[in-house]
Each structure stands twice: as structure tokens, then as C-alpha cells.
Amino acid sequence: MTKITIPRADIRIKLRLITDNIRKLRENSNYSQEYMAGKLCISQNTYSKLELGYTALTLERLILIAGILNTDILSLVNIFSDAGRQNGDNVFRQAPL
């Protein structure tokens, strides 16, 4: 079996895109970090660190966040590229994770 190696920098970039997506969805729902933290039973400071990528985002927390934001996990982790637009239409290509 071959070991898969992904540069740490690439992982950090992809995680940052996911946490940015979570932040945007939270803001679009008009939820504060304090509200999200309360729902997750964590402090606002800890939640802030999740969005900033300073604290690891576990699968369990990702599932809970999706539930709070009334969306599915794929909506949180799908990263779309504006480069995927073609001729002004709304067709997007999924960026590779």
C-alpha cells in the first residue's frame, strides 16, 4: 500500500476555505459566534478559534454545525471556484479537496 502525502500547507488552505464557508453561512443566517457556541456547548472563544482554524474541526462538530445552520455537511465542505463560471452562467466546478 502506498502512503498518500499531502503537503500540510495544502491541507491548511483547504481547511481555511471550509471554515470561511461555515462563517459565511453563519453570517447569512444572522447567527452570532456566541449563538453558535451556545448550541455547541462551547465558549465563544473556542468557536472563534474553530472559524479561524486554530482549533481542529472534528467530524462531530462539523455534523453539529451543519445541523445548526440547517444544511448538510456537503454544503459546508464543498469549495466552489469562481473560475468555474462560464459565460456569466451559474455553472461551477468543484475544486478538488
C-alpha positions as CSV (number, residue, x, y, z in Angstrom):
1,M,0.0,0.0,0.0
2,T,1.3,3.4,-1.0
3,K,1.2,6.2,1.6
4,I,-0.6,9.3,0.4
5,T,1.2,12.5,1.2
6,I,-0.5,15.9,1.0
7,P,1.6,19.0,1.9
8,R,0.5,20.5,5.2
9,A,0.2,23.9,3.5
10,D,-2.4,22.5,1.1
11,I,-4.4,21.0,4.0
12,R,-4.4,24.3,5.8
13,I,-5.6,26.1,2.7
14,K,-8.5,23.7,2.2
15,L,-9.5,23.8,5.9
16,R,-9.4,27.6,5.7
17,L,-11.8,27.5,2.8
18,I,-14.1,25.2,4.7
19,T,-14.1,27.4,7.8
20,D,-14.6,30.5,5.7
21,N,-17.7,28.8,4.2
22,I,-19.0,28.0,7.7
23,R,-18.5,31.6,8.7
24,K,-20.4,32.9,5.5
25,L,-23.3,30.5,6.1
26,R,-23.4,31.5,9.8
27,E,-23.5,35.2,8.9
28,N,-26.1,34.6,6.2
29,S,-28.3,33.0,8.9
30,N,-27.7,36.1,11.1
31,Y,-26.2,33.9,13.8
32,S,-23.5,35.2,16.1
33,Q,-20.5,33.3,17.2
34,E,-22.0,33.4,20.7
35,Y,-25.2,31.7,19.4
36,M,-23.2,29.0,17.6
37,A,-21.0,28.4,20.6
38,G,-24.1,28.1,22.9
39,K,-25.6,25.5,20.6
40,L,-22.3,23.6,20.5
41,C,-21.9,23.9,24.3
42,I,-18.5,25.6,23.9
43,S,-17.3,29.1,24.7
44,Q,-17.5,31.8,22.1
45,N,-13.7,32.0,22.2
46,T,-13.4,28.3,21.3
47,Y,-15.9,28.7,18.5
48,S,-13.9,31.7,17.2
49,K,-10.8,29.5,17.1
50,L,-12.7,26.9,15.1
51,E,-13.6,29.5,12.4
52,L,-10.1,30.8,12.4
53,G,-8.7,27.3,12.0
54,Y,-6.7,27.5,15.3
55,T,-8.7,24.6,16.8
56,A,-9.2,21.3,14.9
57,L,-12.7,20.9,13.4
58,T,-13.8,17.4,14.2
59,L,-16.3,15.4,12.2
60,E,-18.7,15.5,15.2
61,R,-18.6,19.3,15.3
62,L,-18.9,19.6,11.6
63,I,-22.1,17.5,11.8
64,L,-23.4,19.6,14.6
65,I,-22.6,22.9,12.8
66,A,-24.4,21.6,9.7
67,G,-27.5,20.9,11.8
68,I,-27.4,24.3,13.5
69,L,-27.1,26.0,10.1
70,N,-29.9,23.8,8.7
71,T,-27.7,22.5,5.9
72,D,-25.9,19.3,5.1
73,I,-22.2,18.5,5.6
74,L,-21.5,18.7,1.8
75,S,-22.7,22.3,1.8
76,L,-20.0,23.1,4.4
77,V,-17.1,21.2,2.7
78,N,-17.8,21.9,-0.9
79,I,-15.5,24.5,-2.2
80,F,-16.6,26.2,-5.4
81,S,-14.3,28.2,-7.6
82,D,-15.4,31.4,-9.4
83,A,-13.1,30.2,-12.2
84,G,-15.8,27.6,-12.8
85,R,-18.2,30.1,-14.2
86,Q,-18.6,30.0,-17.9
87,N,-20.1,32.9,-19.9
88,G,-21.8,34.5,-17.0
89,D,-24.0,31.5,-16.1
90,N,-24.1,29.8,-12.7
91,V,-22.2,26.7,-13.6
92,F,-19.5,25.9,-11.0
93,R,-16.8,23.3,-10.9
94,Q,-15.9,21.8,-7.6
95,A,-12.4,22.5,-6.5
96,P,-10.5,19.3,-5.6
97,L,-10.3,18.6,-1.9
